[in-house]
Amino acid sequence: MGAYFVSAWRSGLRSHSFHAVFALGVLLIGGAYLAALLSPRQPETVALDVGLSGMRFALVLLALFWVQELVGREIERRTTTLFLAYPIPRSHYLLGRFVGIGSPADGR
């Protein structure tokens, strides 16, 4: 199960969508900083609210893109049939992929 987690993690970090969502997250954090500077209310509260909302949005996008790329790539390369032919439980394969994709999305 750990090998599937590492495989999913590495393929996600190599993808172009990771770089695009990371750049979007940096832009959203910059937007939170600017929103705090321009707000007549308490700047810390505005920066925190806008920053957290932006990061939630970016992490949801990251998880969606990683799932789409990982599943699409495996179906295209037909590696799913090879993994399912190994003498391991299918639950280990599915759980390893789920943890590999889900761990960056929830901040671990």
C-alpha atoms as one frame of an Amber mdcrd trajectory, in Angstrom:
protein
   0.000   0.000   0.000   2.862   2.360   0.755   4.318   1.918  -2.733   1.022
   2.999  -4.278   0.941   6.041  -2.020   4.477   7.063  -3.059   3.674   6.455
  -6.721   0.553   8.618  -6.575   2.397  11.341  -4.670   5.314  11.478  -7.128
   3.141  11.482 -10.225   1.035  14.267  -8.755   4.053  16.434  -7.991   5.434
  15.968 -11.513   2.223  17.041 -13.215   1.768  20.405 -14.865  -1.515  20.922
 -13.062   0.335  20.946  -9.732   2.486  23.831 -10.920  -0.526  25.726 -12.250
  -2.534  25.287  -9.039   0.530  26.208  -6.972   0.903  29.435  -8.976  -2.812
  30.107  -8.483  -2.401  29.596  -4.735   0.487  32.060  -4.636  -1.628  34.592
  -6.539  -4.514  34.070  -4.138  -2.236  34.649  -1.156  -0.987  37.821  -2.819
  -4.611  38.825  -3.336  -5.296  38.241   0.348  -2.412  40.521   1.241  -3.711
  43.240  -1.086  -7.244  42.838   0.249  -5.924  43.349   3.765  -4.103  46.523
   2.733  -7.177  47.992   1.070  -9.713  47.045   3.724 -11.110  49.658   6.089
 -11.797  46.880   8.631  -9.220  44.943  10.611  -6.544  43.933   8.070  -5.551
  40.743   9.898  -9.098  39.390   9.834  -9.570  40.196   6.159  -6.218  38.650
   5.213  -6.996  35.503   7.176 -10.500  35.109   5.721  -9.485  35.742   2.127
  -6.323  33.650   2.444  -8.085  30.637   3.919 -10.841  30.805   1.310  -8.268
  31.006  -1.460  -6.294  28.069  -0.126  -9.440  25.948   0.202 -10.285  26.721
  -3.403  -6.754  25.901  -4.577  -6.628  22.622  -2.637  -9.966  21.460  -4.038
  -8.696  22.202  -7.543  -5.467  20.363  -6.793  -7.293  17.250  -5.616  -9.605
  17.255  -8.636  -6.771  17.679 -11.116  -4.648  15.001  -9.445  -7.477  12.462
  -9.491  -8.262  13.220 -13.123  -4.630  12.976 -14.210  -3.815   9.884 -12.191
  -6.860   7.877 -13.211  -6.728   9.069 -16.816  -3.032   8.292 -17.154  -3.428
   4.821 -15.659  -6.339   3.974 -17.945  -4.487   5.332 -20.971  -1.322   3.355
 -20.227  -3.330   0.294 -19.173  -1.387  -0.054 -15.937  -4.539  -0.629 -13.937
  -4.924  -4.124 -15.325  -1.326  -4.919 -14.391  -1.782  -3.735 -10.828  -4.980
  -5.703 -10.435  -3.213  -8.856 -11.670  -0.721  -8.774  -8.756  -1.425 -11.120
  -5.839  -2.377  -8.332  -3.461  -5.806  -7.283  -2.261  -7.481  -4.704  -4.433
  -8.323  -2.766  -1.313  -4.590  -2.093  -0.750  -4.261  -0.681  -4.257  -7.352
   1.509  -3.952  -6.535   2.649  -0.416  -2.948   3.509  -1.413  -4.143   5.600
  -4.346  -6.797   7.296  -2.235  -4.314   8.214   0.500  -1.769   9.330  -2.107
  -4.240  11.725  -3.674  -6.077  12.736  -0.521  -3.123  13.564   1.698  -2.029
  16.772  -0.096  -5.593  18.016  -0.250  -6.128  17.994   3.475  -2.814  19.596
   4.401  -0.810  16.658   5.780
